[in-house]
Amino acid sequence: MPVRIPDNLPAANILESENIFVMSETRAENQDIRPMKVLILNLMPNKIETETQLLRLLGNTPLQVDVDLLRIHDKESKHTSIDHMNTFYRDFNQVRDNNYDGLIITGAPLGLVEFEDVTYWEHIKEIFDWSQKHVTSVLFLCWAAHAGLFHLYGLNRKLLPEKRSGVFNHSRALKHYPLLRGFDDEFFAPHSRVAEIDPQLVEAHPELDVLAKSEVAGVYLALSKDNRNLFVMGHPEYQKTTLHEEYVRDVKLGLGPKLPVNYYRNNDPDNAPIARWHSHGSLLISNWLNYYVYQLTPYDLSDMSARTPWESESNS
């Protein structure tokens, strides 16, 4: 089934060229289907690139998904035109009275900034709190995962000695969870961040389950026991060249970055990178939408109290 997007969104042409099924709002209005309503809070500088990455994953599921795009403020972006933002994005005041089946909050280039020093920290805390009453399931990515764990569960991060960039091997910490159905015992996922939350703190928290982790990169997937909040410490949405583009950018900025781990063929940046994570990234989003959004959400979104309670399968 398609992901439903606004008419004329630039990502549409890219996705259609990849044979990913997207549907315009106009066409979708003629279908008698209750689509999943997903809100995307896009905190990344290049909005169009991030939109395309996430819509690519949402469009690879059997559900029809109706997407709204949300911005954190109305300041002009250096990387995205104001016309694009005003045409396709909503302000929080426009959606605060709505309920959604799912919410995705992206990462942000704020790894070196203390949470309380982020210019929109009070606003994003408001959105975090709002989501706990107005959204069936929230997916936090990278920086948003750290920010959400800090605000909602009191877990703070620590800066790493150097940026963690590359494609890391992970294993399932708890096997019998719907989110991990179809996952191999070991799988790859990209990371690109300068901080982490101590894995022992996450594992010890009584309201959280660690579902997947890496001996090198730490916790990758953590899920709240009420199944409402999914924290993804990496970037399953990244495309093949994203880490390369970040590496080239950091070189040009004189930051002296190390090569992304396990990424370039023969560890040589003159060679093409190897994508090892797309299948599990797609499976992760598909499982999230199916088991933690579609299976739990009320048919009538006006009544979030009807959210279906259920226990996860055996945690062994």
C-alpha positions in Angstrom: 0.0 0.0 0.0 1.2 3.6 -0.6 2.3 6.3 1.7 0.1 9.3 1.2 1.9 12.6 0.8 1.0 16.2 -0.2 0.5 17.0 -3.8 3.7 18.1 -5.5 6.1 17.2 -2.7 9.6 17.0 -4.3 10.2 13.5 -2.8 7.4 12.1 -4.9 9.4 12.0 -8.1 12.4 10.4 -6.5 10.4 7.7 -4.8 8.3 7.0 -7.9 11.6 6.6 -9.9 12.5 3.9 -7.4 9.2 2.1 -7.8 8.1 3.0 -4.3 4.4 3.4 -4.2 3.4 6.9 -3.1 -0.1 8.5 -3.5 -1.1 12.2 -3.7 -3.6 13.5 -1.3 -6.0 14.1 -4.2 -5.9 10.5 -5.3 -6.1 9.1 -1.8 -9.3 11.1 -1.0 -11.1 8.9 -3.4 -10.3 5.7 -1.5 -12.5 4.4 1.3 -9.7 3.4 3.6 -8.7 4.5 7.1 -5.0 5.3 6.6 -2.5 5.4 9.4 -1.8 9.0 10.2 1.9 9.6 10.9 3.4 12.9 11.9 7.1 13.6 11.1 8.9 16.2 13.2 11.9 16.9 10.9 14.8 18.5 12.8 17.5 17.9 10.2 18.9 20.8 8.2 18.3 19.3 4.8 14.5 18.7 5.0 14.0 17.3 1.6 16.7 14.7 1.9 15.4 13.5 5.3 11.8 13.5 4.0 12.8 11.3 1.1 14.7 8.9 3.4 11.8 8.4 5.8 9.1 8.3 3.1 11.1 5.6 1.3 10.8 3.4 4.4 7.2 4.2 5.1 6.3 3.5 1.5 7.6 0.0 1.8 4.9 -1.3 4.1 1.5 -2.9 3.4 -0.4 -0.1 5.1 -1.6 3.2 3.6 0.1 6.0 5.5 -1.1 9.6 5.6 1.9 11.8 6.4 1.9 15.3 8.0 5.2 17.2 8.2 6.0 19.3 11.3 8.6 21.9 11.8 10.0 23.0 15.2 10.0 26.7 14.3 9.4 29.1 11.4 12.9 30.4 11.1 14.4 30.4 7.6 16.5 27.3 6.9 19.9 27.5 5.2 19.3 24.2 3.4 15.6 24.3 2.5 13.7 27.1 0.8 11.1 29.0 2.8 8.6 28.2 0.0 9.0 24.5 0.6 8.6 24.9 4.4 5.5 27.1 4.1 3.9 24.8 1.5 4.5 21.4 3.1 5.1 21.9 6.8 2.8 22.6 9.7 3.5 24.5 12.9 2.7 22.7 16.2 -0.2 25.0 16.9 -1.8 23.6 13.8 -1.6 20.0 15.0 -1.7 20.1 18.8 -5.4 19.3 18.9 -5.0 16.3 16.5 -4.3 12.7 17.4 -1.9 10.5 15.4 -1.3 6.8 15.0 2.5 7.4 14.8 5.1 10.1 15.3 8.7 10.1 14.0 11.2 12.6 15.4 14.4 12.8 13.5 17.9 13.4 14.6 19.4 16.9 14.7 23.0 18.3 14.4 23.1 19.2 18.1 25.3 16.5 19.5 27.7 19.0 21.3 25.0 21.2 22.7 23.6 20.6 26.2 19.9 19.8 26.0 18.9 22.8 28.1 20.9 25.1 25.8 19.1 24.0 22.6 17.2 27.1 21.4 13.9 25.1 21.1 14.4 22.8 24.1 11.2 24.0 25.9 9.2 23.6 22.7 10.4 20.1 22.0 9.7 19.1 25.6 6.2 20.3 25.0 6.0 18.1 21.9 7.4 15.1 23.8 4.8 15.5 26.5 2.0 16.0 24.0 3.0 12.9 22.2 2.4 10.7 25.3 -1.3 11.6 25.1 -2.0 12.2 21.4 0.1 9.5 19.6 -0.2 5.7 19.7 3.6 5.1 19.2 6.6 7.5 18.9 9.8 6.6 17.1 12.8 8.7 18.2 15.9 8.7 16.0 19.5 9.4 17.1 19.6 12.8 18.8 15.9 12.7 19.4 16.3 9.3 21.1 18.8 10.8 23.5 16.7 13.8 24.1 13.6 11.7 24.6 15.3 9.3 27.0 16.6 12.4 29.0 13.3 14.2 29.2 10.9 11.2 29.6 13.1 8.8 31.6 15.8 10.9 33.2 18.7 9.2 31.4 21.5 11.6 30.3 24.1 11.1 27.7 27.9 11.5 27.7 30.1 12.8 25.0 32.3 10.3 23.2 36.1 10.8 22.8 35.5 11.0 19.1 32.6 10.9 16.7 31.1 7.4 16.2 30.5 7.0 12.5 30.1 3.9 10.5 28.2 0.7 10.0 28.2 -1.5 13.1 27.3 -5.1 13.8 24.4 -5.6 16.3 22.7 -8.5 18.0 19.3 -9.0 19.4 19.3 -8.6 23.2 15.7 -10.0 23.5 14.6 -12.3 20.7 10.9 -12.7 21.0 9.6 -9.2 20.3 7.3 -8.3 17.5 9.6 -5.4 16.6 12.4 -7.9 15.8 10.3 -10.4 13.8 12.3 -11.4 10.7 15.6 -10.0 12.1 18.7 -12.1 11.8 20.6 -12.9 15.0 23.2 -10.3 13.9 22.6 -7.3 11.6 24.2 -4.0 10.6 23.0 -0.5 11.2 24.6 3.0 10.7 25.6 5.3 13.5 26.6 8.9 13.3 26.8 10.7 16.6 29.2 12.2 19.2 27.5 11.0 22.4 25.9 7.9 23.9 23.8 6.9 26.9 25.5 4.3 29.1 24.0 0.9 28.1 23.9 -0.2 31.7 21.7 2.7 32.6 19.3 1.9 29.8 19.2 -1.8 30.7 18.7 -1.1 34.3 15.7 1.3 33.8 12.5 -0.4 35.0 10.4 1.2 32.3 12.6 0.2 29.3 13.7 -2.9 27.5 16.8 -3.0 25.4 16.0 -5.0 22.2 19.3 -4.8 20.3 22.8 -3.6 20.9 26.4 -3.6 19.7 29.5 -4.4 21.6 31.1 -1.3 20.0 28.2 1.1 19.3 26.2 0.4 22.5 22.4 0.3 22.6 20.6 0.4 19.2 17.0 -0.3 20.0 15.2 0.4 23.3 11.4 0.2 23.8 9.3 1.4 26.7 7.4 -1.4 28.4 4.1 0.2 27.5 5.1 -0.1 23.8 4.6 3.7 23.3 8.1 4.9 22.8 10.8 3.3 20.5 14.3 4.7 20.7 16.6 4.1 17.8 20.1 5.3 18.5 21.3 5.0 14.9 20.1 5.9 11.4 18.2 3.1 9.7 16.9 5.7 7.2 20.3 6.6 5.9 21.0 5.9 2.2 24.1 4.4 0.8 26.0 7.7 0.4 24.9 9.6 3.5 27.8 8.7 5.7 30.2 9.5 2.8 28.6 12.9 2.4 29.0 13.6 6.1 32.6 12.5 6.0 33.4 14.7 3.0 31.6 17.6 4.7 33.6 17.2 8.0 36.9 17.0 6.0 36.1 20.2 4.3 35.3 21.8 7.6 38.8 20.8 8.9 37.4 18.6 11.6 39.8 15.7 10.8 37.2 13.0 10.9 38.2 9.3 11.0 36.9 7.1 8.2 33.4 5.7 8.9 33.9 2.1 10.3 33.1 -0.9 8.1 31.7 1.3 5.3 34.1 1.8 2.4 35.2 -1.2 0.4 38.7 -2.2 1.6 38.4 0.8 4.0 39.4 3.1 1.2 37.3 6.3 0.7 38.2 6.3 -3.0 36.1 3.1 -3.3 32.3 3.0 -3.2 30.7 2.4 0.1 28.8 -0.8 0.8 25.2 -0.6 2.0 24.6 -3.4 4.6 21.6 -2.1 6.5 18.8 -1.4 4.1 16.9 -4.6 4.5 16.8 -4.4 8.3 16.1 -0.7 8.3 13.1 -1.4 6.1 12.0 -4.3 8.3 12.3 -2.2 11.5 10.0 0.5 10.2 7.5 -2.1 8.8 7.4 -3.9 12.1 7.0 -0.7 14.0 4.1 0.4 11.9 2.4 -3.0 12.0 2.8 -4.1 15.6 3.2 -0.9 17.5 1.0 1.4 15.5 -1.6 -0.4 13.4 -2.2 -3.2 16.0 -2.5 -0.8 18.9 -4.1 2.3 17.6 -7.9 3.0 18.0 -10.0 3.0 14.9 -11.4 6.3 16.0 -8.4 8.6 16.7 -10.5 11.0 18.6 -10.5 8.5 21.5 -6.9 7.7 22.4 -8.1 6.0 25.6 -9.1 3.1 23.3 -5.5 2.4 22.5 -5.2 -1.4 22.6 -3.2 -2.6 25.6 -1.2 -5.8 25.1 1.9 -7.5 26.6 4.9 -8.3 24.4 5.7 -11.9 23.7 8.1 -13.8 25.9 11.2 -11.7 26.7 13.5 -14.7 26.7 
